[in-house]
Amino acid sequence: MKKIKVNRYVKRYAYIIGGTAIYALGVNLFVTPMGYFSSGIVGTSQLIRAALSQYTNVKLPAGVDIAGILNMLFNIPLFILAYTSISRKVFFRTLVSLAVQTLIFSFVPVPKTPVIDNALTACLIGGIITGAGIGLVLQASGTGGGLDILGFYLTMKFKDFSLGKVSIAYNAVLYVFCAILFNVETAIYSIIYMVIFSLIIDRTHLQNIKSQVTVLGTTEKLPRIVTNQLGRGVTMWDGISAYTDNHKVIFTTVVSKFEVGEIRRIIDEIDPTAFMIVNEGVHIKGKYNSHL
């Protein structure tokens, strides 16, 4: 059991580090060389760096992209929020992700000529790669910092809070400044990249997909362990197999698609002969907490 927990721990942080590296490299290789801007705090840091370079006499350090350092500095208040108001696990996972981001954004050279010189293709490839990277981070119950942390905090405080609306409003202001400081074309292509990036995150962030799980097992321990380990409400009842006349413990619950794998793991450990039915993309009414 201890070995399984260690393996899950290692796998979680491997996802966070690997996903963050994919995201940051995707930005450096496909987005930044085209002169486009990412969204959220990263985009804000890039915009400040570009404005300092173009409109001021500030001499930026050679060999270091200050956008990565600015991104880390802007996240410090959000780190404090994560540590004090959300959870220490979120804090440490975000810290790891931001450390990887800072190293890559700051010290991995941005190509002087774009890897892909076609604007739409660069937005498409960049959005797919960076969205998949952050999707891996979110699958591992981590965050990339920035608006993610703020969104998790506000979701805990306000029942009907929508991170999507806040993100859209924030990025709308960001890209208005982008159009004013640079040009409308840069802002438009940056928006196209952001849309593709967001769509890919939605497809890879399994916690966003609700699934109904119904299990026919042989022991009452199984649904209780699912409740204790996942913190999900479970409805259970007794049944009889028409084929074997054996007693069955039946339970149903709604979880994220990510948590379906956790239930499968519990079944393999506790009741390997149990029968599990999964319906993805269900719509629910009532209390349902989106777990990180």
C-alpha positions as CSV (number, residue, x, y, z in Angstrom):
1,M,0.0,0.0,0.0
2,K,2.8,2.4,0.9
3,K,4.6,1.6,-2.4
4,I,1.4,2.4,-4.3
5,K,1.1,5.8,-2.5
6,V,4.7,6.6,-3.3
7,N,4.2,5.7,-7.0
8,R,1.1,7.9,-7.2
9,Y,3.0,10.8,-5.5
10,V,5.9,10.4,-8.0
11,K,3.5,10.1,-10.9
12,R,1.6,13.3,-9.8
13,Y,4.8,15.4,-9.7
14,A,6.1,13.9,-12.9
15,Y,2.8,15.1,-14.6
16,I,3.2,18.6,-13.0
17,I,6.8,19.0,-14.0
18,G,6.4,17.4,-17.5
19,G,3.2,19.3,-18.3
20,T,4.7,22.6,-17.1
21,A,7.8,22.0,-19.3
22,I,5.6,21.3,-22.3
23,Y,3.6,24.4,-21.7
24,A,6.6,26.7,-21.2
25,L,8.5,25.3,-24.1
26,G,5.4,25.6,-26.3
27,V,5.2,29.3,-25.4
28,N,8.9,29.9,-26.0
29,L,9.1,28.0,-29.3
30,F,5.7,28.9,-31.0
31,V,4.1,31.9,-29.4
32,T,6.9,34.3,-28.3
33,P,8.9,34.2,-31.6
34,M,5.8,35.3,-33.5
35,G,5.5,38.4,-31.2
36,Y,2.2,37.1,-29.7
37,F,1.2,37.1,-26.1
38,S,-0.1,34.4,-23.8
39,S,-3.1,34.9,-21.5
40,G,-3.4,35.6,-17.8
41,I,-0.4,36.5,-15.6
42,V,2.1,35.0,-18.1
43,G,0.7,37.2,-20.9
44,T,0.8,40.3,-18.6
45,S,4.5,39.6,-17.9
46,Q,5.2,39.2,-21.6
47,L,3.4,42.4,-22.3
48,I,5.4,44.4,-19.7
49,R,8.6,43.0,-21.0
50,A,7.8,43.9,-24.6
51,A,6.7,47.4,-23.5
52,L,9.8,48.0,-21.5
53,S,11.9,46.9,-24.5
54,Q,10.1,49.0,-27.1
55,Y,9.0,52.2,-25.2
56,T,11.6,52.8,-22.6
57,N,15.4,53.1,-22.3
58,V,15.5,50.3,-19.6
59,K,18.4,48.0,-20.4
60,L,17.1,44.4,-20.0
61,P,19.6,41.8,-18.8
62,A,21.3,39.8,-21.6
63,G,20.6,36.1,-21.7
64,V,17.6,36.3,-19.3
65,D,14.0,36.9,-20.3
66,I,12.5,39.0,-17.5
67,A,9.0,37.8,-18.4
68,G,9.7,34.6,-16.5
69,I,10.9,36.5,-13.4
70,L,8.0,38.9,-13.5
71,N,5.6,36.0,-13.8
72,M,7.1,34.5,-10.6
73,L,6.9,37.9,-8.8
74,F,3.3,38.5,-9.7
75,N,2.4,35.0,-8.3
76,I,3.9,35.6,-4.9
77,P,0.6,37.1,-3.4
78,L,-1.3,34.2,-5.0
79,F,1.2,31.7,-3.4
80,I,0.3,33.2,0.0
81,L,-3.4,32.9,-0.8
82,A,-3.0,29.2,-1.8
83,Y,-1.0,28.5,1.4
84,T,-3.3,30.2,3.8
85,S,-6.8,29.8,2.2
86,I,-6.8,26.8,-0.1
87,S,-4.4,24.0,0.9
88,R,-0.7,23.4,1.4
89,K,-0.8,20.7,-1.3
90,V,-2.0,23.2,-3.8
91,F,0.7,25.6,-2.7
92,F,3.6,23.1,-3.1
93,R,2.3,21.8,-6.4
94,T,1.9,25.3,-7.8
95,L,5.4,26.2,-6.4
96,V,6.9,23.3,-8.4
97,S,5.1,24.4,-11.6
98,L,6.1,28.0,-11.2
99,A,9.7,27.0,-10.6
100,V,9.8,25.1,-13.9
101,Q,8.1,27.9,-15.7
102,T,10.5,30.5,-14.4
103,L,13.6,28.4,-15.4
104,I,12.3,27.8,-18.9
105,F,10.8,31.2,-19.6
106,S,13.9,33.0,-18.2
107,F,16.8,30.8,-19.5
108,V,15.7,28.8,-22.5
109,P,16.5,30.9,-25.6
110,V,13.6,32.0,-27.7
111,P,14.4,31.3,-31.4
112,K,15.3,34.5,-33.3
113,T,13.3,33.2,-36.3
114,P,9.9,31.6,-35.8
115,V,9.9,27.8,-35.9
116,I,6.6,28.1,-37.9
117,D,6.3,31.4,-39.8
118,N,2.6,31.0,-40.7
119,A,0.6,33.0,-38.2
120,L,-2.5,30.7,-38.0
121,T,-0.4,27.5,-37.9
122,A,1.8,28.9,-35.1
123,C,-1.4,29.8,-33.1
124,L,-2.8,26.3,-33.7
125,I,0.3,24.3,-32.9
126,G,1.2,26.6,-30.0
127,G,-2.3,26.4,-28.5
128,I,-2.5,22.6,-28.8
129,I,0.9,22.0,-27.2
130,T,0.6,24.6,-24.4
131,G,-3.0,23.6,-23.7
132,A,-2.1,19.9,-23.5
133,G,0.8,20.8,-21.1
134,I,-1.4,22.7,-18.7
135,G,-4.1,20.0,-19.0
136,L,-1.5,17.5,-17.7
137,V,-0.8,19.8,-14.7
138,L,-4.5,20.1,-13.9
139,Q,-4.9,16.3,-14.2
140,A,-2.3,15.9,-11.5
141,S,-4.3,18.3,-9.2
142,G,-1.8,21.0,-9.7
143,T,-2.1,24.5,-11.1
144,G,0.1,26.7,-13.3
145,G,-0.5,29.6,-10.8
146,G,-2.0,32.9,-11.8
147,L,-5.7,33.0,-12.4
148,D,-6.0,29.3,-11.6
149,I,-5.3,29.9,-7.9
150,L,-7.6,32.9,-7.8
151,G,-10.3,30.9,-9.5
152,F,-10.0,27.9,-7.0
153,Y,-10.2,30.4,-4.1
154,L,-13.3,32.2,-5.4
155,T,-15.0,28.9,-6.3
156,M,-14.7,27.9,-2.7
157,K,-16.1,31.2,-1.5
158,F,-18.9,31.7,-4.0
159,K,-21.3,29.0,-5.1
160,D,-22.1,30.3,-8.6
161,F,-18.7,31.8,-9.3
162,S,-17.4,31.4,-12.9
163,L,-13.7,31.4,-13.5
164,G,-14.3,31.4,-17.2
165,K,-16.0,34.8,-17.0
166,V,-13.3,36.3,-14.9
167,S,-10.6,34.9,-17.2
168,I,-12.4,36.3,-20.3
169,A,-12.7,39.8,-18.7
170,Y,-9.1,39.8,-17.5
171,N,-7.8,38.7,-20.9
172,A,-10.0,41.1,-22.8
173,V,-8.4,44.0,-20.9
174,L,-4.9,42.5,-21.5
175,Y,-5.5,42.2,-25.3
176,V,-6.9,45.8,-25.5
177,F,-3.6,47.0,-24.0
178,C,-1.8,44.7,-26.5
179,A,-3.7,46.4,-29.4
180,I,-3.0,49.9,-28.1
181,L,0.7,49.3,-27.3
182,F,1.5,47.3,-30.4
183,N,-1.1,46.6,-33.1
184,V,-4.5,45.1,-33.6
185,E,-3.1,42.2,-35.7
186,T,-0.9,41.1,-32.8
187,A,-3.9,41.2,-30.4
188,I,-6.1,39.2,-32.8
189,Y,-3.6,36.4,-33.3
190,S,-2.9,36.3,-29.5
191,I,-6.7,35.9,-29.0
192,I,-6.8,33.1,-31.5
193,Y,-4.0,31.4,-29.7
194,M,-5.7,31.8,-26.3
195,V,-9.0,30.3,-27.6
196,I,-7.2,27.2,-29.0
197,F,-5.2,26.9,-25.7
198,S,-8.5,27.1,-23.7
199,L,-10.3,24.5,-25.8
200,I,-7.4,22.0,-25.5
201,I,-7.4,22.5,-21.7
202,D,-11.1,21.7,-21.6
203,R,-10.5,18.5,-23.5
204,T,-7.6,17.3,-21.4
205,H,-8.6,18.6,-17.9
206,L,-10.5,15.4,-16.8
207,Q,-11.8,17.1,-13.6
208,N,-14.1,19.1,-15.8
209,I,-15.9,16.0,-17.1
210,K,-18.6,14.6,-14.8
211,S,-19.2,10.8,-14.8
212,Q,-21.8,8.6,-13.2
213,V,-20.3,5.4,-11.8
214,T,-22.4,2.5,-10.8
215,V,-20.7,-0.5,-9.2
216,L,-22.1,-4.0,-8.4
217,G,-19.8,-5.4,-5.7
218,T,-19.7,-8.0,-3.0
219,T,-18.7,-6.1,0.1
220,E,-20.1,-3.0,1.9
221,K,-16.5,-1.9,2.5
222,L,-16.2,-0.8,-1.1
223,P,-18.6,2.1,-1.2
224,R,-17.5,3.3,2.2
225,I,-13.8,3.4,1.1
226,V,-14.8,5.3,-2.1
227,T,-16.5,7.9,0.1
228,N,-13.6,8.1,2.6
229,Q,-10.9,8.3,0.0
230,L,-12.6,10.5,-2.6
231,G,-14.9,12.5,-0.4
232,R,-17.8,11.8,-2.7
233,G,-21.4,11.1,-1.7
234,V,-22.5,7.5,-2.5
235,T,-26.0,6.0,-2.6
236,M,-26.0,2.3,-2.0
237,W,-28.6,-0.5,-1.9
238,D,-28.7,-4.3,-1.7
239,G,-29.4,-6.5,-4.8
240,I,-29.4,-10.1,-6.0
241,S,-27.8,-11.4,-9.2
242,A,-30.5,-13.0,-11.3
243,Y,-27.8,-15.2,-12.9
244,T,-26.1,-16.5,-9.8
245,D,-28.5,-15.6,-6.9
246,N,-25.6,-14.1,-5.1
247,H,-25.9,-11.0,-2.9
248,K,-24.7,-7.8,-4.5
249,V,-23.9,-4.4,-2.9
250,I,-24.8,-1.8,-5.5
251,F,-23.8,1.9,-5.3
252,T,-23.8,4.9,-7.5
253,T,-22.0,8.2,-7.4
254,V,-21.0,11.1,-9.6
255,V,-17.3,11.9,-9.9
256,S,-14.9,13.6,-12.3
257,K,-13.5,11.6,-15.2
258,F,-10.1,11.8,-13.4
259,E,-11.6,10.2,-10.3
260,V,-13.0,7.2,-12.3
261,G,-9.5,5.9,-12.4
262,E,-9.2,6.2,-8.6
263,I,-12.4,4.2,-8.2
264,R,-11.1,1.5,-10.6
265,R,-7.9,1.3,-8.5
266,I,-9.9,0.9,-5.3
267,I,-12.0,-1.8,-6.9
268,D,-8.9,-3.7,-8.0
269,E,-7.6,-3.6,-4.4
270,I,-10.8,-4.3,-2.5
271,D,-13.2,-6.2,-4.8
272,P,-11.6,-7.3,-8.1
273,T,-14.7,-9.2,-9.2
274,A,-16.9,-6.1,-8.9
275,F,-18.8,-4.9,-12.1
276,M,-18.5,-1.2,-12.9
277,I,-20.6,0.9,-15.3
278,V,-19.4,4.4,-16.3
279,N,-21.5,7.1,-18.0
280,E,-19.5,10.1,-19.1
281,G,-20.6,13.7,-19.6
282,V,-23.7,13.5,-17.4
283,H,-25.6,16.6,-16.3
284,I,-26.5,17.0,-12.7
285,K,-28.7,19.2,-10.5
286,G,-27.8,19.5,-6.8
287,K,-24.7,19.8,-4.7
288,Y,-21.5,18.7,-6.5
289,N,-18.1,19.9,-5.5
290,S,-15.4,20.2,-8.2
291,H,-12.4,18.6,-6.6
292,L,-8.9,20.0,-7.5
